[in-house]
Amino acid sequence: MSTNTNPQATIVLIHGAWADGSSWNAVIPGLLSRGLKVVAVQNPLTSLAEDVAATKRVLSFVEGPVVLVGHSWAGFVVTEAGDDPKVKSLVYVSAFSGNVGQTTGELVGKYPSPPALGGIREDGNGFVYLSEQAFIDDVAQDLPSDMARLLAATQGPLAKSTFGDALTTTAWRTRPSWFIVSTSDRAVSPDLQRDAAKLMGSTVTEVPSSHMSLISHADEVIKAITQAAEAAVRG
């Protein structure tokens, strides 16, 4: 029997770079079983502005209150798009966030270079991919290799220019946030994640996970989202 924890809340999930909406497939069933409404954004990964626009199109038709959840690169999208009045809570999963004017490129440069970025491959058209080996060794190293290969095969190419796209607003200043820090992350520095969570005053859960905590530690991610949903309804 499902637990109708919070039927009024809508969870809007935003995937990260080199991914698509299916990256949330381990999380969605657990949210639905708790009576939560769920929509996964298919953001184009072409720029921060265009990913935010794709998210705001979803926000325009779903019912509030909304919990906005972002993995990896999509932490920037959450920080930017979360100023929508329907959004009441924010959740970051192995993600980026920062202050107005900061870029992901700038933030990455402040910490030791994560091994996964050594697997970047340019397509000659302004987009970058990650190699299959990077997924196996450095993105999803705690998942079976066949799953890592599937993630590599379904990845969305990322516009290289996104590394220079700066935040123009910070929704976390006016909304509570939750943060899943992946302590074995080889794609986004765990210290970068901890510092982002500290900056935002987030409720933090640390998991001994690769970058793909939304798969390998889905239960902890579901718990954080559920807490954010309860807070969203309380207002």
N, C-alpha and C positions, 0 to 999 in steps of 0.2 A: 504494500500500500504506500502511495506517495505521501510525503509530508508537505502539507500546504503552508509552508513557512511564511511566504510573503507574496501572495498572488498579485498584488498591485505593482510590484517592481518589474521593470524591464531591464534586462542585462544586454548591453550593446558591446560586443566583443570586436576588437580590432587587431588584425594580425600584424606581425612584424615584417621586416625586410626578408627577402628570399623565402617567402611563405605565401600561403593563401588562407582563406577562411577555414579550410579543413584542418588547420593546425589546432583548432579548438575542439576537435571531435571527442577527445577524452574527457573534456570538461562539460560539454553541453548536456549529455544525458543526466548527469548528476544535478545540474541546475534545474532541468525540466522536472525531475522527480521531486524537487522541493517546491513545485508550484510556481516557479519563476518563468517569466516570458523571456525568450532569448532571440536575439538577431545577431548574426555575424556579418560584419561589413566586409565587402570585397574591395579594399582600397587599391588604387592603381600603382602605388609605389613610384609615382612620377615626380612628385614634389610634396613638401609639407603642405602647401596651400591646397593642392588637389586632393591629397589624402584627407585633409580636414573637410574639404567640400563634400567628399564622398560620405564621410561620417555624418556631416550635418544634414545631408539628404535623408539618411536613415532616421536621425533624430527628429526630423520634421514630421514624420508620419507615425512613429511609435508613441505609445502612451507613457506618460511619466507617472511617478518619478523614475529616473533612469540612473543606473550604475554604468559608468563608462570604464571599460577594461582594456588595457593595452599591453601587448607583449613586445619587448625589444624596442625597435624603432618606433613602434606605435605609442610608446610612452610619451613621445613628443606630440603625437596626434591627440592623445588624451589631454595633455596639458594645454593644448591650443583650443581644441574643440569643446573642452569641458566647461567653457563659459556659457554654454547654452542653458537657459533657465530651467529646462527639464532635468538637467543633470544635477544630482544631489550628492553623489559619492563617486570617488575615483579609485581604481585598482590598477596597480603597476606590477607586471610579472616579468622579472629579469629584464628590466626596462631602463630606458633613458628618461631623465627629466632635468629641468634646470630653470634658470632665470631668463627673463626677457633679454634677447640679444645673443643668447648662447646657441651654438650649433652642435650637432652630434660629432662633427669632425673635431671641433675644439675640445669637447669633453673627452673623446677617445684619446686625444693627444696629451692629456694630463696624467695618464696612467700608462703602465707598461702595455705595449701593443698586444692585444689578444691574439692567440695563435690562429683562430679561425680566419682572421683577415689576410693571412698569408695564402689563403685559398681563393682569393678574389680573382676572377677572370673577366676581362673586358670584352664586349662583343663588337666593338668598333662603331657602335651607333649611340654611344653615350650611356649605355646600361652595363651593369656588372652582375655577374653570377658568382656563386660559390661552387667550387669543385665538389664532386661526389666524395672525394677523400676527406675534404674539410668537414662535411657533414658527419662522416663516420668517426673521425678522430677528434673533432673540436667543437661541433655544434650539438650532436646527439650521442656523445660517447657513452652514455649510460643506457642507451636503448639498443635493441638488437640491430645488427648491421643491415638487415633487410628493411627495417623500418627507416633507418637513416638514409638508405638508398632511395626509398619512396619519397622521403622529404626532399631529397635532392632533385628527384625527377619532377616533382610538382611545384618547385620553387617559382616564385614570381620574380622576374628581373627587377633590379633596383636602379633607378636613375642615379648615376654617379653624382649629379649635382645636388642631391638631397643632403650630402654631408655638409654642405655650406648653407642650408636653409635654417634661418634663425627663428627662435620663438618670438612671438609678438605679444603674447599674453600668458598668464600663469593661473589657470583655474584652481590649482591647489591652494592658492592663498585664501580662497573663500569656501572651500569644500573639504570635508575630511577625506583622507586617503589611506589606502592599505598598500603594502609593498611586499612582494615575494622576492627575497634575495636568494639567488642561486650561488652557493658557496664554491661550487666546482665549475663555474661558468668559464668557458674558454672563448666566448664570442663577445661578451660585454663584461668588463672587469667587475668582479664582486665588490671591490672597494668603490668603484664608480656608483654601483647600485646602492651601497650603504650610504654614501655621501648624499645621493639624491634623496633617499628616504629621510635622512636627517634634516636636510634642507626643508623638506615639505612637512616635517613633523608626522610622518606616516606611522601607522600601526604596522610593525614589521614582523614577518615570519621568515626565518632563514631555513633553507632546505639544502641538503647535501646533493645538489643536482647539477646536471649540465644546463646549457642554455634552454633546453626544452623542458623546463619544469612543468609546463602546462600539459605535458604528456606523462613524464616520469613521476611527477608528484601532483597529479591532478586532484587528489583528495584535499591537499593543503590549499591549492588554488581555489577549489570549490568552497572551502570553509571561509576563506578571506572574502570571496565575492558574496557569500551568504551574509556575512557580518555587515558588509557594505550595503547590501540590500535592506537589511533590517534598519540600519541607520538612515537610509534614504527615505523610508516610509515614516520614520519618527520625525524627520525633518530637522 
